[in-house]
Amino acid sequence: MKKIFIIIIFIIILPIILKYAIYSYYVEPEKLNVTRYTISDTDLKGIKIAFLADMHLRPKQQKRLSDIVKIVNDENPDIVLCIGDYVAGHTKNVTMQIEEIAENLSKIKSKYGFYTVLGNHDIWYGEKRISAALEQKGIKVLDNENVEIKIDGKIIYIAGIEDMQTQKPNIDKALIGTNRPIIFLTHTPDMFPKIPQKVNLTLAGHTHGGQVRFPVIGAVYTASKYFNRYAKGLIVENGKKMIVSKGIGVSIIPIRYNCIPEIVIIQFE
């Protein structure tokens, strides 16, 4: 009798497991939402930003890349910002090559430029190759440095640091010569506690939102020592603001559940 009961339970549960497994592998990773934030900041009022993170583009994902370009262009942003991890892996057969990625991303139009830092996967793939490919297509890579942008007579700074896991991030160096308003790029959100108060907004990724999230408990894993604290979304701590993107691609395990990929649009008012 016990054996029959186990078989019946197995027959009931197996289709449910298969359903969610198929959805998590084939369906949700291919979705792409636009997530919008409106942030009150008089220093940045009127500026619109498109924020990209963790694309992890694989071979034969040309349509995915085209969709990213189209979505961003349809938003007509003032500035495009990214926190890296363009590639899906470290060998030729598992990732779209960075030259193809950069060529397609160069079709993105923004009034005041496209700025980025690199992620851990980018460094493992080849820092010099990725930086060169992006820079050749007009995408500025920030390595512990900043750029000054003038918008309608107002000067703003975009600062970015090297990846914490694979390089040597230097916040002080990245902020040399800056004044408010400052938008700060870091691949990992774990740098957030060290970022000074004078930064208006920090942008980060790396966690992918956890990729798999359950109601109540949230993510089962994040690539952050702070776990769910910095997993995703708008975080406000000690008067500082950070947005952590759930990212566009996947890594380690190629699944997503209750954590739809996103392009983030930020409007300052």
N, C-alpha and C positions, 0 to 999 in steps of 0.2 A: 504493500500500500504506500509506504514511504517513497519507494522508487518511482511509482506512478505519479505521485504528487510532485516530485522533483522534475520529472519529464514534462508535466503539464506547465509548471512554472517556467521552465526553460523555453518551451514552445511560445508562451505568452511574452516573455521578456526579450527573446532573441530578435524578433522583428523591430521592437522599439530601439534596441541597441543599434541595429543595422541602419535604421532610419536616421538616427542622430549622427552616426558615423559617416554616412553618405553626405548628409547636409554639411557637416563640419569639414569634410575633405573637399567636396566638389562644389558646394553652393556658396557658403558664407565667405570663403577666401576670395571669391571672384566678385563679390559686391564692392561697391565704392560709394560711400556716403559723403555728403558735404556737411560738416559740422560748423556751426556759426557761433561766434562769441562777440558780444558787444561789450566793450570795456570803456568805462568812464575815465578819461585821462586828458586833462586840458592841454598838456604838453604835446600830445599826439592827435588831438581832435581832427577828425576829417580824413585820417589816413586809413587805407584798407590794405591788409596784408593777406597773401595766400601763403600758407605754411604747409610744407611737405615733410614727410618723415618716413624713414625705413621702407624704401620702395622694394628692395630685395628682388630686383627684376630677373626673371629666369629666361632661358632661351624660348623663343616662340611666344613671348608675351608682348609682341609689337602692338597688338590692339589695346592691351592694358596701358601701355605707355602713351599711345595716341589718345586714349580716354583721359588720362591725367592732363595732358597738354590742352585738350579741348575744354575740360572742366575749368582749369585755371584761366584760360583765355576768356571764357564766357563770363568770368567774374570780374574781369578788367581791373586787376589789383594795381595799387601803386608800387608795391614791392613784393617780390617773391623770396621766401626764406626756406632753408632746408637744414636739417641737422644730420644728414648723411645716411650711410648704409644704402648706397645706390645698388650695389651688387648683391647677388644671392649667395655667393660662395667664393671659394678661393681658386677653383680650377675652371678651365675653359668650358667644360661640358655641363656645368651646373648653373652658370650665370650668363645673362646677356652681357656682351662685352661693353666695357665702359665707353668706348668710342661711339657705339651705336646709341647708347643711353644719352650721352652728351649731345650728340647730333639732334636727337629728337627733342630733348629739353630746350635746346636753343630756339625752338619754335614758340616757346612760351614768351608772351609779350607782357612787359610790365613797364610802367612809366619811369621807374627809378632803379631798375636793375634786379638781378638775381644773385643772392648771397648765400653761402653755405659753410658748414664745417663738415668734417669727415667723421664717419663712424668706425667702430672696431672692425667690421667686415671689410670696409674700404681699405683700411691699413693693412690687414692681412692679405688682401688681394694685391696691393701695391700702391703705396701712398703717392709716389712720384708719378706713376702712370695715370692714376685717377685725377690728381690735381691738374696735371698737364692737359688731359682730355677736357676737363670742365673749363679750365681757364681759356683754352683755345676757342671755346664756344661762348665766351663772354660771361661765364658763371664764376664769380669771385669766391675763392676759397680762403677762409679766414683761419689762420694758424696763430692763435694767441695775439690777435691784432684787431683793429677796428677800421671802419671806413666812415667818412663823413658824407652825409647826403643832405642836399639843400632842396626843400620842398616848399614852394610858395614863400620864399624868403626865410623859412624856418630851418634851422640845422638840426638834424637828428643823427645819432650814431648807431651803427650796427656793429656789435662786438662779438667775437667768437673765439672759443678756446679749443685746444686739441682734445682728442678723446682720452678719457680718464684711464680706460683699461689698457690701451696700447701705446699711449704717448705721454707727454708731460704737460698737462693743462696748467696755464699760468694766468689766473684771473687778473692780477695786478698789471701784468704786461698787456693783456688784451684791452684794458681800460685806460691806458696811458693817453692823456690829452683829451679825455672825454668829459662832457658835461651832460646833464639831463637835457633832452630825453635820450634814453639808451634802451635798445632792444638787444638782448643778450642770447647768443646761441650756444648751447652745449648738447652734445649727443646724449649724455646720460643725465637724468634729473638728480642724481645723487650729489651733484655739485651745488645744488640750490642753497643749502644752508650756508655755504661760504660766499655766496654772491652778495655784494653790498647793497645797502638800502637805496643808493642813488640810481640803481637800475630800475627802469619803469616796468619792464616785462621780460621774463626769461622764457625761452622756448626750448623744449627738450623732447626726446622720444625714447628709443632703445627698448622700452618695456613692452611695446606692442599692446599695451593695455592688459597684458597677460596672455593674450590670444584665446584663452579658454576662461570664461567667467561664469560663475553660478550665482543664482539669486542669493542674497543675504551674505554669503561668504566672499563673494567677489572672485578675484583671480586665484587660481591654484598655484601659479608661479609667476613671478616677475623677475627680470634681470636687474633687480635693485636690492641693495641691502636694507632699504626701507620698506620693501615688499609692497603692500597695497597703498601705503601712504602717498607714494608718488607714481602710482600705476597709470593714471590717465586723468584728463580733464583739467579744469581750472583749479589751481591750488593757491590759497591765500594764507601766508604765514608771516607773522611778525611785520605786517604791513607790506610784505613783498608779494608779487604775483608771478605765477608760472603756469604755462599751459603745456601739458604733456600729451602729445598725439598718440593715438592707438596705432598709427602707422598705416602703410598701404600693403606691404607684403607680409610674408611669414618667414620664420627661421626655426631651426632645430627640428620641430615637428610641423609638417605642412597643413595645419588645421587651425580653424577659428570657430569658436562657439560663443554666442552672445557678446561678440567683440568685433563688430563689423569694421572693416578697413575704412579709413577716412582721409579726406583732404580738409584742412582746417582753414576757415576764413575768419579773419579778425577785423572788426570794424571799431575804430576808436571814436568816441563821442565826447 
